[in-house]
């Protein structure tokens, strides 16, 4: 098994990185706005939008890096592909056809005596 703490450290900080990027660039825009542009709010808005763009770019880069790491780990470990789907609970074609046809003609629609046999 790979080192899980390494992956937690690498990918667990994605949300913090996203928020801090937006806040830092928005704060820089606010500072520039107050210092040089008279506090009109344009610097804050541009800083915020730039922060959102940079944060989502970093998020996409981290997601693609995570996907590559997952694929590399699955290729290196043959037991990683051990997950299978239990198809016993899925609807079969015959079950779907039976529901679509409606109740059996000889069946009274659930009127029984409670022991599973029709009255």
N, CA, C and O atoms as CSV, one atom per row, in Angstrom:
chain,resi,resn,atom,element,x,y,z
A,1,UNK,N,N,0.840,-1.176,0.000
A,1,UNK,CA,C,0.000,0.000,0.000
A,1,UNK,C,C,0.885,1.239,0.000
A,1,UNK,O,O,1.926,1.271,0.657
A,2,UNK,N,N,0.467,2.248,-0.735
A,2,UNK,CA,C,1.222,3.494,-0.794
A,2,UNK,C,C,1.149,4.208,0.546
A,2,UNK,O,O,0.399,3.817,1.440
A,3,UNK,N,N,1.921,5.232,0.660
A,3,UNK,CA,C,1.937,5.995,1.901
A,3,UNK,C,C,0.714,6.900,1.950
A,3,UNK,O,O,0.689,7.931,1.279
A,4,UNK,N,N,-0.302,6.538,2.730
A,4,UNK,CA,C,-1.528,7.345,2.727
A,4,UNK,C,C,-1.329,8.743,3.289
A,4,UNK,O,O,-2.029,9.674,2.891
A,5,UNK,N,N,-0.382,8.904,4.211
A,5,UNK,CA,C,-0.177,10.227,4.799
A,5,UNK,C,C,0.394,11.193,3.774
A,5,UNK,O,O,0.141,12.396,3.838
A,6,UNK,N,N,1.160,10.670,2.836
A,6,UNK,CA,C,1.702,11.517,1.780
A,6,UNK,C,C,0.580,12.054,0.899
A,6,UNK,O,O,0.578,13.232,0.540
A,7,UNK,N,N,-0.381,11.185,0.546
A,7,UNK,CA,C,-1.502,11.630,-0.275
A,7,UNK,C,C,-2.430,12.572,0.480
A,7,UNK,O,O,-2.981,13.502,-0.110
A,8,UNK,N,N,-2.607,12.343,1.769
A,8,UNK,CA,C,-3.444,13.239,2.563
A,8,UNK,C,C,-2.797,14.620,2.621
A,8,UNK,O,O,-3.493,15.630,2.512
A,9,UNK,N,N,-1.506,14.676,2.787
A,9,UNK,CA,C,-0.813,15.953,2.816
A,9,UNK,C,C,-0.822,16.651,1.475
A,9,UNK,O,O,-0.946,17.874,1.402
A,10,UNK,N,N,-0.689,15.868,0.408
A,10,UNK,CA,C,-0.627,16.454,-0.920
A,10,UNK,C,C,-1.988,16.935,-1.403
A,10,UNK,O,O,-2.096,18.008,-1.997
A,11,UNK,N,N,-3.018,16.150,-1.152
A,11,UNK,CA,C,-4.329,16.471,-1.712
A,11,UNK,C,C,-5.334,16.950,-0.663
A,11,UNK,O,O,-6.412,17.425,-1.023
A,12,UNK,N,N,-5.011,16.839,0.598
A,12,UNK,CA,C,-5.930,17.260,1.636
A,12,UNK,C,C,-5.986,18.766,1.813
A,12,UNK,O,O,-6.916,19.290,2.425
A,13,UNK,N,N,-5.005,19.454,1.284
A,13,UNK,CA,C,-4.955,20.903,1.445
A,13,UNK,C,C,-5.525,21.647,0.242
A,13,UNK,O,O,-5.338,22.858,0.126
A,14,UNK,N,N,-6.210,20.950,-0.648
A,14,UNK,CA,C,-6.731,21.572,-1.865
A,14,UNK,C,C,-7.760,22.648,-1.520
A,14,UNK,O,O,-7.731,23.727,-2.112
A,15,UNK,N,N,-8.642,22.391,-0.605
A,15,UNK,CA,C,-9.661,23.366,-0.236
A,15,UNK,C,C,-9.064,24.605,0.414
A,15,UNK,O,O,-9.488,25.726,0.133
A,16,UNK,N,N,-8.085,24.404,1.276
A,16,UNK,CA,C,-7.424,25.534,1.920
A,16,UNK,C,C,-6.696,26.371,0.876
A,16,UNK,O,O,-6.740,27.601,0.912
A,17,UNK,N,N,-6.029,25.696,-0.052
A,17,UNK,CA,C,-5.321,26.400,-1.122
A,17,UNK,C,C,-6.293,27.204,-1.979
A,17,UNK,O,O,-5.987,28.327,-2.378
A,18,UNK,N,N,-7.457,26.635,-2.261
A,18,UNK,CA,C,-8.472,27.316,-3.070
A,18,UNK,C,C,-8.922,28.606,-2.375
A,18,UNK,O,O,-8.958,29.669,-2.996
A,19,UNK,N,N,-9.262,28.510,-1.100
A,19,UNK,CA,C,-9.761,29.669,-0.361
A,19,UNK,C,C,-8.666,30.716,-0.169
A,19,UNK,O,O,-8.915,31.909,-0.342
A,20,UNK,N,N,-7.462,30.281,0.188
A,20,UNK,CA,C,-6.389,31.242,0.428
A,20,UNK,C,C,-5.995,31.988,-0.839
A,20,UNK,O,O,-5.681,33.177,-0.782
A,21,UNK,N,N,-6.005,31.310,-1.974
A,21,UNK,CA,C,-5.674,31.982,-3.229
A,21,UNK,C,C,-6.663,33.099,-3.515
A,21,UNK,O,O,-6.268,34.203,-3.891
A,22,UNK,N,N,-7.940,32.819,-3.340
A,22,UNK,CA,C,-8.966,33.839,-3.587
A,22,UNK,C,C,-8.823,34.984,-2.585
A,22,UNK,O,O,-8.896,36.151,-2.969
A,23,UNK,N,N,-8.621,34.666,-1.314
A,23,UNK,CA,C,-8.515,35.713,-0.297
A,23,UNK,C,C,-7.268,36.572,-0.480
A,23,UNK,O,O,-7.329,37.791,-0.321
A,24,UNK,N,N,-6.144,35.954,-0.812
A,24,UNK,CA,C,-4.903,36.722,-0.966
A,24,UNK,C,C,-4.997,37.675,-2.150
A,24,UNK,O,O,-4.659,38.852,-2.026
A,25,UNK,N,N,-5.451,37.179,-3.292
A,25,UNK,CA,C,-5.550,38.054,-4.455
A,25,UNK,C,C,-6.659,39.090,-4.293
A,25,UNK,O,O,-6.518,40.221,-4.758
A,26,UNK,N,N,-7.739,38.726,-3.650
A,26,UNK,CA,C,-8.778,39.711,-3.353
A,26,UNK,C,C,-8.285,40.767,-2.382
A,26,UNK,O,O,-8.585,41.949,-2.548
A,27,UNK,N,N,-7.537,40.359,-1.379
A,27,UNK,CA,C,-6.954,41.313,-0.421
A,27,UNK,C,C,-5.937,42.222,-1.075
A,27,UNK,O,O,-5.877,43.412,-0.762
A,28,UNK,N,N,-5.141,41.685,-1.973
A,28,UNK,CA,C,-4.182,42.507,-2.709
A,28,UNK,C,C,-4.916,43.540,-3.567
A,28,UNK,O,O,-4.514,44.702,-3.632
A,29,UNK,N,N,-5.989,43.110,-4.221
A,29,UNK,CA,C,-6.791,44.049,-4.996
A,29,UNK,C,C,-7.428,45.115,-4.119
A,29,UNK,O,O,-7.513,46.277,-4.515
A,30,UNK,N,N,-7.872,44.730,-2.939
A,30,UNK,CA,C,-8.460,45.695,-2.001
A,30,UNK,C,C,-7.414,46.700,-1.535
A,30,UNK,O,O,-7.699,47.894,-1.441
A,31,UNK,N,N,-6.218,46.231,-1.245
A,31,UNK,CA,C,-5.142,47.123,-0.829
A,31,UNK,C,C,-4.784,48.095,-1.943
A,31,UNK,O,O,-4.657,49.297,-1.709
A,32,UNK,N,N,-4.621,47.567,-3.168
A,32,UNK,CA,C,-4.320,48.447,-4.300
A,32,UNK,C,C,-5.440,49.453,-4.530
A,32,UNK,O,O,-5.193,50.613,-4.859
A,33,UNK,N,N,-6.662,48.995,-4.353
A,33,UNK,CA,C,-7.819,49.864,-4.546
A,33,UNK,C,C,-7.816,51.012,-3.531
A,33,UNK,O,O,-8.044,52.167,-3.892
A,34,UNK,N,N,-7.559,50.693,-2.280
A,34,UNK,CA,C,-7.570,51.718,-1.230
A,34,UNK,C,C,-6.353,52.640,-1.339
A,34,UNK,O,O,-6.448,53.839,-1.076
A,35,UNK,N,N,-5.236,52.082,-1.722
A,35,UNK,CA,C,-3.984,52.856,-1.748
A,35,UNK,C,C,-3.867,53.772,-2.965
A,35,UNK,O,O,-3.457,54.927,-2.844
A,36,UNK,N,N,-4.231,53.251,-4.137
A,36,UNK,CA,C,-3.944,53.989,-5.364
A,36,UNK,C,C,-5.185,54.420,-6.144
A,36,UNK,O,O,-5.125,55.410,-6.873
A,37,UNK,N,N,-6.290,53.720,-6.016
A,37,UNK,CA,C,-7.419,53.970,-6.906
A,37,UNK,C,C,-8.633,54.568,-6.195
A,37,UNK,O,O,-9.735,54.546,-6.742
A,38,UNK,N,N,-8.455,55.084,-5.028
A,38,UNK,CA,C,-9.506,55.830,-4.349
A,38,UNK,C,C,-10.647,55.000,-3.775
A,38,UNK,O,O,-11.687,55.564,-3.435
A,39,UNK,N,N,-10.498,53.719,-3.657
A,39,UNK,CA,C,-11.515,52.889,-3.019
A,39,UNK,C,C,-12.785,52.699,-3.813
A,39,UNK,O,O,-13.857,52.546,-3.229
A,40,UNK,N,N,-12.691,52.705,-5.145
A,40,UNK,CA,C,-13.883,52.537,-5.974
A,40,UNK,C,C,-14.389,51.103,-5.993
A,40,UNK,O,O,-15.550,50.869,-6.331
A,41,UNK,N,N,-13.556,50.147,-5.643
A,41,UNK,CA,C,-13.984,48.752,-5.603
A,41,UNK,C,C,-13.571,47.932,-6.813
A,41,UNK,O,O,-13.750,46.714,-6.832
A,42,UNK,N,N,-13.018,48.593,-7.823
A,42,UNK,CA,C,-12.618,47.851,-9.020
A,42,UNK,C,C,-11.414,46.955,-8.750
A,42,UNK,O,O,-11.337,45.844,-9.275
A,43,UNK,N,N,-10.498,47.421,-7.954
A,43,UNK,CA,C,-9.327,46.604,-7.625
A,43,UNK,C,C,-9.711,45.358,-6.857
A,43,UNK,O,O,-9.164,44.282,-7.100
A,44,UNK,N,N,-10.647,45.494,-5.931
A,44,UNK,CA,C,-11.121,44.349,-5.159
A,44,UNK,C,C,-11.817,43.346,-6.066
A,44,UNK,O,O,-11.599,42.140,-5.949
A,45,UNK,N,N,-12.658,43.847,-6.972
A,45,UNK,CA,C,-13.388,42.952,-7.878
A,45,UNK,C,C,-12.431,42.221,-8.812
A,45,UNK,O,O,-12.565,41.016,-9.027
A,46,UNK,N,N,-11.463,42.954,-9.368
A,46,UNK,CA,C,-10.500,42.319,-10.272
A,46,UNK,C,C,-9.635,41.331,-9.507
A,46,UNK,O,O,-9.355,40.245,-10.016
A,47,UNK,N,N,-9.207,41.674,-8.305
A,47,UNK,CA,C,-8.414,40.750,-7.495
A,47,UNK,C,C,-9.181,39.489,-7.148
A,47,UNK,O,O,-8.633,38.387,-7.179
A,48,UNK,N,N,-10.464,39.660,-6.813
A,48,UNK,CA,C,-11.292,38.503,-6.494
A,48,UNK,C,C,-11.457,37.600,-7.709
A,48,UNK,O,O,-11.297,36.384,-7.605
A,49,UNK,N,N,-11.775,38.183,-8.857
A,49,UNK,CA,C,-11.970,37.372,-10.069
A,49,UNK,C,C,-10.675,36.700,-10.509
A,49,UNK,O,O,-10.684,35.551,-10.951
A,50,UNK,N,N,-9.575,37.410,-10.389
A,50,UNK,CA,C,-8.279,36.807,-10.706
A,50,UNK,C,C,-7.973,35.672,-9.728
A,50,UNK,O,O,-7.439,34.634,-10.121
A,51,UNK,N,N,-8.313,35.876,-8.455
A,51,UNK,CA,C,-8.115,34.824,-7.454
A,51,UNK,C,C,-8.941,33.586,-7.752
A,51,UNK,O,O,-8.456,32.466,-7.594
A,52,UNK,N,N,-10.184,33.771,-8.182
A,52,UNK,CA,C,-11.037,32.637,-8.537
A,52,UNK,C,C,-10.449,31.888,-9.728
A,52,UNK,O,O,-10.411,30.658,-9.731
A,53,UNK,N,N,-9.992,32.624,-10.736
A,53,UNK,CA,C,-9.424,31.983,-11.929
A,53,UNK,C,C,-8.168,31.186,-11.583
A,53,UNK,O,O,-8.010,30.049,-12.028
A,54,UNK,N,N,-7.288,31.772,-10.802
A,54,UNK,CA,C,-6.050,31.084,-10.416
A,54,UNK,C,C,-6.359,29.886,-9.527
A,54,UNK,O,O,-5.741,28.832,-9.673
A,55,UNK,N,N,-7.309,30.040,-8.609
A,55,UNK,CA,C,-7.656,28.943,-7.701
A,55,UNK,C,C,-8.225,27.755,-8.460
A,55,UNK,O,O,-7.868,26.612,-8.174
A,56,UNK,N,N,-9.115,28.010,-9.434
A,56,UNK,CA,C,-9.676,26.893,-10.184
A,56,UNK,C,C,-8.662,26.277,-11.133
A,56,UNK,O,O,-8.725,25.080,-11.411
A,57,UNK,N,N,-7.725,27.077,-11.636
A,57,UNK,CA,C,-6.640,26.517,-12.449
A,57,UNK,C,C,-5.805,25.564,-11.598
A,57,UNK,O,O,-5.473,24.462,-12.034
A,58,UNK,N,N,-5.470,25.991,-10.387
A,58,UNK,CA,C,-4.716,25.118,-9.484
A,58,UNK,C,C,-5.515,23.871,-9.120
A,58,UNK,O,O,-4.947,22.785,-9.004
A,59,UNK,N,N,-6.826,24.015,-8.939
A,59,UNK,CA,C,-7.675,22.873,-8.623
A,59,UNK,C,C,-7.671,21.849,-9.761
A,59,UNK,O,O,-7.579,20.647,-9.515
A,60,UNK,N,N,-7.771,22.323,-10.995
A,60,UNK,CA,C,-7.759,21.413,-12.146
A,60,UNK,C,C,-6.401,20.731,-12.302
A,60,UNK,O,O,-6.335,19.547,-12.631
A,61,UNK,N,N,-5.331,21.466,-12.068
A,61,UNK,CA,C,-3.996,20.864,-12.148
A,61,UNK,C,C,-3.820,19.799,-11.074
A,61,UNK,O,O,-3.251,18.740,-11.336
A,62,UNK,N,N,-4.308,20.074,-9.864
A,62,UNK,CA,C,-4.204,19.098,-8.783
A,62,UNK,C,C,-5.064,17.875,-9.061
A,62,UNK,O,O,-4.659,16.754,-8.753
A,63,UNK,N,N,-6.238,18.071,-9.634
A,63,UNK,CA,C,-7.111,16.936,-9.958
A,63,UNK,C,C,-6.478,16.055,-11.026
A,63,UNK,O,O,-6.550,14.829,-10.934
A,64,UNK,N,N,-5.859,16.656,-12.037
A,64,UNK,CA,C,-5.213,15.831,-13.066
A,64,UNK,C,C,-3.997,15.107,-12.497
A,64,UNK,O,O,-3.727,13.966,-12.872
A,65,UNK,N,N,-3.261,15.757,-11.596
A,65,UNK,CA,C,-2.129,15.094,-10.944
A,65,UNK,C,C,-2.619,13.938,-10.079
A,65,UNK,O,O,-1.986,12.884,-10.028
A,66,UNK,N,N,-3.744,14.135,-9.400
A,66,UNK,CA,C,-4.318,13.076,-8.578
A,66,UNK,C,C,-4.743,11.889,-9.445
A,66,UNK,O,O,-4.522,10.737,-9.073
A,67,UNK,N,N,-5.350,12.168,-10.595
A,67,UNK,CA,C,-5.766,11.100,-11.506
A,67,UNK,C,C,-4.556,10.314,-12.001
A,67,UNK,O,O,-4.603,9.086,-12.069
A,68,UNK,N,N,-3.468,11.013,-12.348
A,68,UNK,CA,C,-2.244,10.316,-12.784
A,68,UNK,C,C,-1.687,9.451,-11.671
A,68,UNK,O,O,-1.241,8.331,-11.922
A,69,UNK,N,N,-1.705,9.955,-10.437
A,69,UNK,CA,C,-1.200,9.164,-9.308
A,69,UNK,C,C,-2.053,7.924,-9.073
A,69,UNK,O,O,-1.522,6.856,-8.768
A,70,UNK,N,N,-3.369,8.057,-9.213
A,70,UNK,CA,C,-4.260,6.909,-9.040
A,70,UNK,C,C,-4.000,5.870,-10.122
A,70,UNK,O,O,-3.912,4.678,-9.828
A,71,UNK,N,N,-3.876,6.310,-11.371
A,71,UNK,CA,C,-3.615,5.373,-12.464
A,71,UNK,C,C,-2.260,4.695,-12.297
A,71,UNK,O,O,-2.124,3.505,-12.582
A,72,UNK,N,N,-1.263,5.435,-11.842
A,72,UNK,CA,C,0.066,4.855,-11.623
A,72,UNK,C,C,0.016,3.823,-10.493
A,72,UNK,O,O,0.647,2.770,-10.587
A,73,UNK,N,N,-0.731,4.124,-9.429
A,73,UNK,CA,C,-0.845,3.187,-8.306
A,73,UNK,C,C,-1.597,1.929,-8.719
A,73,UNK,O,O,-1.240,0.831,-8.292
A,74,UNK,N,N,-2.646,2.073,-9.553
A,74,UNK,CA,C,-3.381,0.896,-10.015
A,74,UNK,C,C,-2.536,0.037,-10.944
A,74,UNK,O,O,-2.643,-1.189,-10.917
A,75,UNK,N,N,-1.699,0.661,-11.765
A,75,UNK,CA,C,-0.833,-0.107,-12.661
A,75,UNK,C,C,0.244,-0.852,-11.878
A,75,UNK,O,O,0.631,-1.958,-12.253
A,76,UNK,N,N,0.726,-0.254,-10.798
A,76,UNK,CA,C,1.781,-0.877,-10.007
A,76,UNK,C,C,1.257,-1.973,-9.087
A,76,UNK,O,O,2.003,-2.889,-8.741
A,77,UNK,N,N,-0.005,-1.898,-8.684
A,77,UNK,CA,C,-0.572,-2.847,-7.741
A,77,UNK,C,C,-1.709,-3.611,-8.407
A,77,UNK,O,O,-2.785,-3.046,-8.605
A,78,UNK,N,N,-1.502,-4.889,-8.761
A,78,UNK,CA,C,-2.577,-5.631,-9.426
A,78,UNK,C,C,-3.794,-5.861,-8.527
A,78,UNK,O,O,-4.894,-6.084,-9.032
A,79,UNK,N,N,-3.617,-5.810,-7.221
A,79,UNK,CA,C,-4.751,-5.996,-6.312
A,79,UNK,C,C,-5.620,-4.748,-6.234
A,79,UNK,O,O,-6.703,-4.784,-5.649
A,80,UNK,N,N,-5.157,-3.648,-6.816
A,80,UNK,CA,C,-5.945,-2.416,-6.767
A,80,UNK,C,C,-7.188,-2.515,-7.627
A,80,UNK,O,O,-8.140,-1.768,-7.404
A,81,UNK,N,N,-7.216,-3.406,-8.598
A,81,UNK,CA,C,-8.375,-3.575,-9.469
A,81,UNK,C,C,-9.316,-4.649,-8.949
A,81,UNK,O,O,-10.005,-5.298,-9.735
A,82,UNK,N,N,-9.354,-4.843,-7.663
A,82,UNK,CA,C,-10.163,-5.905,-7.081
A,82,UNK,C,C,-11.624,-5.521,-6.912
A,82,UNK,O,O,-12.436,-6.374,-6.552
A,83,UNK,N,N,-11.981,-4.284,-7.157
A,83,UNK,CA,C,-13.355,-3.838,-6.972
A,83,UNK,C,C,-14.209,-4.346,-8.113
A,83,UNK,O,O,-13.879,-4.157,-9.284
A,84,UNK,N,N,-15.304,-4.988,-7.765
A,84,UNK,CA,C,-16.241,-5.484,-8.763
A,84,UNK,C,C,-17.648,-5.017,-8.387
A,84,UNK,O,O,-17.898,-4.601,-7.255
A,85,UNK,N,N,-18.533,-5.092,-9.332
A,85,UNK,CA,C,-19.911,-4.687,-9.113
A,85,UNK,C,C,-20.747,-5.930,-8.861
A,85,UNK,O,O,-20.693,-6.889,-9.630
A,86,UNK,N,N,-21.518,-5.912,-7.785
A,86,UNK,CA,C,-22.439,-6.995,-7.497
A,86,UNK,C,C,-23.719,-6.735,-8.282
A,86,UNK,O,O,-24.504,-5.859,-7.920
A,87,UNK,N,N,-23.930,-7.489,-9.348
A,87,UNK,CA,C,-25.056,-7.243,-10.231
A,87,UNK,C,C,-26.319,-7.987,-9.821
A,87,UNK,O,O,-27.305,-7.953,-10.558
A,88,UNK,N,N,-26.325,-8.652,-8.679
A,88,UNK,CA,C,-27.502,-9.407,-8.276
A,88,UNK,C,C,-28.663,-8.503,-7.880
A,88,UNK,O,O,-29.815,-8.936,-7.909
A,89,UNK,N,N,-28.386,-7.277,-7.516
A,89,UNK,CA,C,-29.457,-6.384,-7.094
A,89,UNK,C,C,-29.996,-5.539,-8.240
A,89,UNK,O,O,-30.987,-4.831,-8.065
A,90,UNK,N,N,-29.368,-5.599,-9.403
A,90,UNK,CA,C,-29.827,-4.817,-10.544
A,90,UNK,C,C,-31.077,-5.425,-11.151
A,90,UNK,O,O,-31.290,-6.634,-11.063
A,91,UNK,N,N,-31.903,-4.593,-11.766
A,91,UNK,CA,C,-33.087,-5.087,-12.462
A,91,UNK,C,C,-32.667,-5.802,-13.732
A,91,UNK,O,O,-31.847,-5.300,-14.502
A,92,UNK,N,N,-33.227,-6.961,-13.938
A,92,UNK,CA,C,-32.967,-7.710,-15.157
A,92,UNK,C,C,-34.003,-7.316,-16.197
A,92,UNK,O,O,-35.019,-6.708,-15.859
A,93,UNK,N,N,-33.765,-7.645,-17.428
A,93,UNK,CA,C,-34.708,-7.342,-18.517
A,93,UNK,C,C,-36.070,-7.976,-18.244
A,93,UNK,O,O,-37.104,-7.351,-18.477
A,94,UNK,N,N,-36.074,-9.211,-17.753
A,94,UNK,CA,C,-37.347,-9.888,-17.501
A,94,UNK,C,C,-38.129,-9.203,-16.385
A,94,UNK,O,O,-39.357,-9.150,-16.439
A,95,UNK,N,N,-37.428,-8.671,-15.361
A,95,UNK,CA,C,-38.114,-7.954,-14.287
A,95,UNK,C,C,-38.756,-6.673,-14.810
A,95,UNK,O,O,-39.881,-6.338,-14.439
A,96,UNK,N,N,-38.049,-5.974,-15.656
A,96,UNK,CA,C,-38.568,-4.724,-16.213
A,96,UNK,C,C,-39.773,-5.013,-17.105
A,96,UNK,O,O,-40.763,-4.284,-17.051
A,97,UNK,N,N,-39.706,-6.064,-17.926
A,97,UNK,CA,C,-40.823,-6.419,-18.797
A,97,UNK,C,C,-42.049,-6.817,-17.979
A,97,UNK,O,O,-43.171,-6.453,-18.329
A,98,UNK,N,N,-41.843,-7.560,-16.894
A,98,UNK,CA,C,-42.950,-8.003,-16.066
A,98,UNK,C,C,-43.650,-6.818,-15.398
A,98,UNK,O,O,-44.877,-6.803,-15.309
A,99,UNK,N,N,-42.899,-5.838,-14.933
A,99,UNK,CA,C,-43.492,-4.661,-14.316
A,99,UNK,C,C,-44.236,-3.842,-15.360
A,99,UNK,O,O,-45.303,-3.298,-15.078
A,100,UNK,N,N,-43.681,-3.751,-16.562
A,100,UNK,CA,C,-44.320,-2.969,-17.621
A,100,UNK,C,C,-45.628,-3.604,-18.081
A,100,UNK,O,O,-46.535,-2.889,-18.508
A,101,UNK,N,N,-45.750,-4.937,-18.005
A,101,UNK,CA,C,-46.964,-5.615,-18.452
A,101,UNK,C,C,-48.097,-5.454,-17.446
A,101,UNK,O,O,-49.264,-5.605,-17.809
A,102,UNK,N,N,-47.787,-5.159,-16.228
A,102,UNK,CA,C,-48.826,-5.001,-15.212
A,102,UNK,C,C,-48.991,-6.285,-14.415
A,102,UNK,O,O,-48.208,-7.220,-14.574
A,103,UNK,N,N,-50.006,-6.336,-13.559
A,103,UNK,CA,C,-50.201,-7.522,-12.711
A,103,UNK,C,C,-50.659,-8.721,-13.550
A,103,UNK,O,O,-51.184,-8.577,-14.654
A,104,UNK,N,N,-50.435,-9.906,-12.977
A,104,UNK,CA,C,-50.881,-11.133,-13.645
A,104,UNK,C,C,-52.396,-11.127,-13.752
A,104,UNK,O,O,-53.073,-10.675,-12.829
A,105,UNK,N,N,-52.949,-11.624,-14.869
A,105,UNK,CA,C,-54.401,-11.618,-15.027
A,105,UNK,C,C,-55.118,-12.492,-14.005
A,105,UNK,O,O,-56.247,-12.177,-13.629
A,106,UNK,N,N,-54.512,-13.566,-13.547
A,106,UNK,CA,C,-55.164,-14.449,-12.586
A,106,UNK,C,C,-54.998,-13.994,-11.157
A,106,UNK,O,O,-55.557,-14.600,-10.243
A,107,UNK,N,N,-54.253,-12.954,-10.954
A,107,UNK,CA,C,-53.970,-12.475,-9.606
A,107,UNK,C,C,-54.972,-11.387,-9.244
A,107,UNK,O,O,-55.305,-10.550,-10.083
A,108,UNK,N,N,-55.453,-11.390,-8.012
A,108,UNK,CA,C,-56.513,-10.478,-7.584
A,108,UNK,C,C,-55.970,-9.157,-7.042
A,108,UNK,O,O,-56.729,-8.367,-6.481
A,109,UNK,N,N,-54.675,-8.907,-7.201
A,109,UNK,CA,C,-54.138,-7.613,-6.765
A,109,UNK,C,C,-53.834,-7.543,-5.289
A,109,UNK,O,O,-54.027,-6.496,-4.672
A,110,UNK,N,N,-53.367,-8.621,-4.710
A,110,UNK,CA,C,-52.915,-8.563,-3.325
A,110,UNK,C,C,-53.943,-8.970,-2.312
A,110,UNK,O,O,-53.678,-8.868,-1.114
A,111,UNK,N,N,-55.112,-9.430,-2.727
A,111,UNK,CA,C,-56.101,-9.887,-1.747
A,111,UNK,C,C,-55.771,-11.316,-1.369
A,111,UNK,O,O,-55.986,-12.246,-2.146
A,112,UNK,N,N,-55.277,-11.468,-0.238
A,112,UNK,CA,C,-54.913,-12.812,0.212
A,112,UNK,C,C,-55.272,-12.969,1.669
A,112,UNK,O,O,-55.836,-12.073,2.298
A,113,UNK,N,N,-54.930,-14.134,2.189
A,113,UNK,CA,C,-55.262,-14.385,3.581
A,113,UNK,C,C,-54.064,-14.155,4.499
A,113,UNK,O,O,-54.128,-14.493,5.681
A,114,UNK,N,N,-52.970,-13.586,3.979
A,114,UNK,CA,C,-51.855,-13.228,4.829
A,114,UNK,C,C,-50.771,-14.264,4.908
A,114,UNK,O,O,-49.693,-13.977,5.430
A,115,UNK,N,N,-51.013,-15.480,4.404
A,115,UNK,CA,C,-49.974,-16.503,4.491
A,115,UNK,C,C,-49.290,-16.696,3.147
A,115,UNK,O,O,-48.588,-17.690,2.962
A,116,UNK,N,N,-49.470,-15.778,2.201
A,116,UNK,CA,C,-48.791,-15.858,0.927
A,116,UNK,C,C,-49.618,-16.539,-0.148
A,116,UNK,O,O,-49.268,-16.473,-1.327
A,117,UNK,N,N,-50.721,-17.200,0.236
A,117,UNK,CA,C,-51.581,-17.852,-0.745
A,117,UNK,C,C,-52.793,-16.974,-0.997
A,117,UNK,O,O,-53.241,-16.258,-0.102
A,118,UNK,N,N,-53.328,-17.026,-2.212
A,118,UNK,CA,C,-54.541,-16.258,-2.508
A,118,UNK,C,C,-55.752,-16.887,-1.837
A,118,UNK,O,O,-55.800,-18.107,-1.674
A,119,UNK,N,N,-56.717,-16.089,-1.451
A,119,UNK,CA,C,-57.899,-16.569,-0.763
A,119,UNK,C,C,-58.861,-17.262,-1.705
A,119,UNK,O,O,-59.916,-17.728,-1.276
